[in-house]
Amino acid sequence: MTILQLKYVIAIAGSNSMREAASKMFVSQPALSAAIHELEEELGIKIFERNNKGVSLSEEGREFLAYAKQAVSQYEIIENRYIEKYKDKKHFSVSTQHYVFAVHAFANTVKRFDNERYVYSIQETKTDEVLMNLKNIKSEIGIISYSKSNQNILKKLFREYQLDFYPLMVRDTYVYLWETHPLAKRKEISLEELKEYPCVNFDQSSDSQFYLAEEALGDYEFDRLIKSNDRATSSELMAKLNGYSIGTGIMTDSITLRDGFVSIKLKEEDPLTIGYIIRKKHKLSDIGKLYIEELEKYREKDTCDK
């Protein structure tokens, strides 16, 4: 088993066809198929199901893919830090739920940290990936939130993954609507009044794992629910379908004001505590310290981890 074979598995899983995956990896389709067949033979499992429509992950393949991604990620970290051609570059990575302030803080940090050669990254991603990226040292700092409905399980995961959480702000629960929505002029609104409209929230890829939701009221049973993993797509759906979003997971005030959305206080309260996480006993890099400084500018007075 080689890192290249693992990269092939990841490429196929993220493609619509073997041909597309082969193109991404700059290899011929027969060579790609042969590499996967050799890997399956070595492991004694079938990673992909093959049929007339193409290939898809088997049940064993889905589990293997998760481990493959971790292994490749760790290899890339080692490669970037220790292989000679990368040694003189500064490295820094942040993983975050969908918060614009985290992006602004990242941009301000890059401006402040003067270095000619660097590899910086910021990933807007799912809750479990934020946690795993910190646990697996893929990212130095993570931005995450919890509400009353999921705080116990998130805090449990913080302990299990050896992560320290530092709260920055506590935000009330709001509904975000397109400015022409029939209820857009309301000062306050309830979930009952929104029942006939679709709720658009961020897809965490598991209906059963509501505790990973980055929006408030993650365990509420919505009659009409649309999941999206892209902010622009979510905005478009909300505008076209008179949909709505809850909390600050998908929309933020800066985007709301710019793109024609309005925020309305929700009667049902489930405040979000938003903050950053770092690994326990981790010594922050110089750029990591600057990023924390930028994040601390958003701290609300008297915010505490309750």
N, C-alpha and C positions, 0 to 999 in steps of 0.2 A: 504494500500500500504506500502510495506517495502523495505528497502535497498536491501535485498536479492532478492526480486522479480525484482527489477531494474537490479541487477547483472545478473539474469537469462535472462532477455530480451537482454542485451548486449552480453551475451554468445551465445545465439541462433542466433542473427544477425551476429555474427562473425564466425559461424560454418556452415558446409555443411549439417548437419542433426541434428535432435533432439537428436539422440543417441550420436553424438559427443559432443553436448553441455552438455548433462547430464553427460558424462564422465569427461568433464572439471570441472564441478561444483560438482562432487562427490555426485550425487544424482541419483535416479532411473528415468528412462524416464517417467513413469506414474506420479511420484511426480512432475517432472518438468512441464509436460503438465497441471496438475491440478493447479499448482501455477500460470501459465500464464492465464489459463481460469478464475481463481478467480480475477486476476488483470484486465482482460478485462471486466469482469462483473462489477467490482467496478467502472471502469472508463467510462463504456458505449461506448467503442470503440473496434474495432477489430485491434489488433496490428499486427498479423500475418495472412497471407492467407495460407490456408491448401489445398493441392492437392496431387495427387498420387506421385508427384516428391518430396514431402516434404513440407517445410514451407518457406515463403518469407515475407518480410515486406510489409504491406499495406501502402497506402499513409499516413494515419494517424499514422501508426507505425513508418515510417521514421522520422516524426516530433517528435513523442514521444521519439524515440531513442536518438535524440540530447539532449533533456532535461534530459533523464535518465543518459546519460554519464556525464553531468554537475553535476547532483545531487550526483552521486556516487563519482565523483572526489572530490567534496567539502567534502563529508563525510569522504573520506580517508585522506584528509588533516587534518581534525579535529581529526580523530582517531590517526593519526601518531603523532600529536603534544600534545595531551592532555590525551590520555589513558595511564595509569601508566606504562605499560611495554615498552612504546616507549619514555617516557619523557626524559631519559638520553641520547638519541641519537640526534646528530646534523642533521638537515634536510636542503637540498639545491637542487633546481631544475632549470634546464635551458631548454628552448625550442628553437630550431634553424631550419632555413632552411638548405639546404645541403652544409655546409661549413666546410671543414676539419680544418681550423684554429680555429673554435669555439670548436671543439673536442680537439685539441691540448691544447688550453687555459684551458679547463676544466680539462684535465689530469694534467697539471702543477699546477693548483689550488689545486687539491686533494693531490698532493705530498707536497705542501707547508702548507696545513692546517692540523695540527697535532691533531687528535682526535681518540680515541680508538673505539668509537661506533658512527656510522653515517648511514644515509640513503640519498644517493645522487642519482640524476637522470639527464640524458641528453636525450632529445627526438629530433631526426631529424624528422621533420614532415611537414605538409602542412602549407601554409601561414596563412590560417584562424585559424588553431589550435595554431600556435605560438601566434597570437593575443588574442585568447580566453583564452589560458593558462595564459597569463599575466593578462587579465581582471578579470579572475575568481580566481586569486591568486594561481593557480596550479604551476606556475613557477615564480621565482623571477626576472629572466633576460631572455630576448629573443634576438635572432640574426635574423635580417631581412634585406631585401634590396628593393629598388624600382628603376625604370627607368623612363625616360621621359614619356613613354606611360602609366604608372600607378601611378606616384607620387602623383597626385592630390587626387585620391581616397584613397591611402594608408595614406596620411597625414590627410585626413578627418576621417579615421578610428582611427588614433592615437588620434585625438581630442575627438572623440565620446567615445573611450574606456579609456580616461584619461591616456594616455601613453606619455612619453617623449622619443624622438628618438635622439640618439647621433651618428653622422656619424664617421666612422673609415677610410673609403677608397672609392675612386671612381675608378672603373675599366672600361677600354675600352671593346668593344664588340669583342669577339673572337669566332672562330669556332673550335671545337675539333673533330679530325678525327683519325681513326686508322692509324698507320704508313704505312700500305700497301695500303691505299685508293688511287685511281687514282689521286686525287688532293692534296695529302699530301705534295708534294714538293713546293707548291705555297707559296709565301710570303704574298700575300693578295688575298682575294676571295670575291665574291659577292653572294647574294642569288639566283640570276638568274643562276649562274654557278652550284649551288647546287640543282637546281630544280628537277633533275631526281633521287635524293637520298632522303631517308626518314630522317626527323628531329625527333630526340628522345628527348622528354622533360619530366619533372616531372609532374605526374598526380595530378592536384588539384581537380579532381572529378567534375568539372563543366565547360563544354565547353563555357557557356555564361559568366563566371566570369574570363575573361582573365586578369582582373586587379589584380588578385591574383597570377599570374605567377611570379616565382622567377627568370626566365631567362629574358634577354633583348628581345626586340621585341615581347612582349607577345601578342600584338594585330595583329601580322602579320598573314595573311591567307596562311598557308603552304598547298601545294597540297598533300604532303605525310607526314603524322604525326603519330608517334607512342608514346603513353604515357606509362610511367613506374613509379612505386613508389619505386624502389630499385636501388641503385647505381650500384651494380654488374650486375643486369639484363640489365640496360641501357648500360653498357660497352660491355656486350656480344652482344647485338643487334647491336650496332654501329660497332663492329668488324666483325660480320658475314654478315651484310646487307649493308656494306659501308655507314652506317648512320652517322649522325653528331649531335652535340649538340651545342647550342649557349649560350655564356656567361659563368658564373661560377656556375650556379645553380646546374648542375649535376656533372660536372668534375671540378677538381682543378689542379693547376700546379703540386703539389706533386704526385697526382694520375696519371696525364697525363704522367709524366716522368717515373714513376715506371712501369706502365702497358702498355706502348707502344703506347700511344696516343700523337698526336702533336697538338699544338695550332697555329692557323693562324688568322691574323687580318682580321676582316670582314669589307668590304667597307661601308656597311650600319651601321651607328653609333647609338647606344642607350646605353650610359654608365650606369652602375649600381652603385648606392650609397649604400654601405653596412655599417651597424652599429648595435647598440644594443638598446633595449627598456627596460624601467623600468616604473613602475606605478608612477604617479605624487605624490609627497610628500612622497614617500616610503622611509623609513629608511633602508638602506642596512644592511644585516647581515654581520658579520665579514668575512665569507667565500665569500659572495657576493662582498664585497669590494676587496678581493684578485682576484676574477674572473675578475672584471672590470680592475684591474691592468694588468692582463695577456692580456686582450683584447686590452688595450691601447698600448701594445707593437707593435700592428699591425697598429696603426694609421699612415696614410700618412700625411706628412707635408702639412699644409695649407688646409686640408680637411675641408669643411664647409657644412652646411645644406642649400642648395640653394632652 
